[in-house]
């Protein structure tokens, strides 16, 4: 490792020692911060000092003492709990080909305590990207920070900002959606942000078939919950009506392990969109909505007409009002099946009763 | 006049043909298609872990649906053949409509209930197929028509929507699913009782597989058919006073029905 300007020499001993002493004598934080004082003597003071790597890239060595102390680890961990390869002073840094490699290796220390999260990350698309040789894919510290780690969901809007660092277009689209707008207006609103749908550590590739077939569950978690929907005047019927319909039946069976879908079957997002979900309040007239539904049907059903799209009952349960034919068929069977079966069973019991009577006679 | 085979075995047992070989094959075909349709259809109706496991057995939901549709096409083709063969048989005068429900069946049902309640000593004399068997056959045919038409709508929804209102498609789904349930219940309770568990046939009425029934069984269960074939009413119906509700139809039924064959006039 090399220390680069403004410290001109490789050895900064006198300066660092002085800074360390200052840190120790610094008073105010000495009671709870003394465990870090020796390190912060240099790393808390040397603004502008950088450590440079083999390819010429470099990282600042400065740690903001205040944000470190106020981080979730500030009162729990000492510097060397994470930086385990460092002990004593002066210290070297393990040689790294470049700054990013150094960061990626440093983040490995998180697993010493957060092993469960670490293993979940191993299943994520981000880790697969890293493995595939894309060093830009995020590791722990890219989302959580390193020395300034705060509880991840405070405020919840911070989550989308973190994802936006790499996914700016998605973030922009999301911000204009019904979920994004609601969250922007009220950071405590129980509307989903990125991680609510995608997960945080075990983020799966949303482009694969299994994710698509299962994705209705993500929406159902909230939209099937009557209590949760009440403030927004939304009906939990949207989930049950979907699950009772062809697409829902299919996808639910696939989710339960009935094989792989040979072709994608429509889920919520195929009609409603995903990052750009909009409410239906201002979707236009009934005719306009129906025309749009017909277009959506055509995405999969070649030759679908507006009449065909009426096969979909628009999330309404089949009431006399909304779908009289379906309602009537349902009720005919609701009466006919018990009626017929009751008659047949009675007939059988009477037969047995008579046969027994004759034998006794 | 004998339009059915009567065989006397060496031990003296007289066997009367009840089902032609074609009908026996048809029965086995119905068992097969019905079972396949049920096993591939019900898991789609009910879902649950068992449903997924069953569908996996068929190679997954997609394959199960393919099998379901293939079996459905076999069923529909069979229905067309069956109804066609009956029409041809009827029009050419070589077949009696022995399974066609007639008003007498309602009277038989009423009389049989009176027998069950002890108002008469014997059941009414039944023809070749009694009202219970006719009910089941009618159920199979009408239910089959419902299953076939709704199944075709579900199989060709785009084409169906070109001819019918779109709402017919979800209605067909509800009908298909419920009619299947009804068919299954009638089979599991009514048919299993009538053909297996009833003390009168336990453990099994084999005639639909062998094609034959003994003369005694025929006399007991279908006295009118017995009378038609052997020229006299069996006991205990012989002594029934003439003019009762139960007796009067026997006159009509023992005489050749319209369209009945007269191979040796």
Interface residues (C-beta under 8 A of the other chain):
Chain A: X245 X246 X249 X250 X252 X253 X254 X256 X257 X258 X259 X260 X261 X262 X301 X302 X303 X304 X305 X307 X308 X309 X310 X311 X312 X313 X318 X323 X324 X325 X326 X328 X329 X330 X333 X336 X337 X340 X341 X344 X345 X347 X348 X350 X351 X352 X353 X354 X355 X357
Chain B: X43 X44 X47 X48 X49 X51 X52 X53 X55 X56 X59 X60 X61 X62 X63 X64 X113 X115 X116 X117 X118 X132 X157 X158 X161 X162 X165 X166 X167 X168 X169 X170 X171 X173 X174 X175 X178 X179 X181 X182 X185 X186 X189 X190 X193 X198 X199 X200
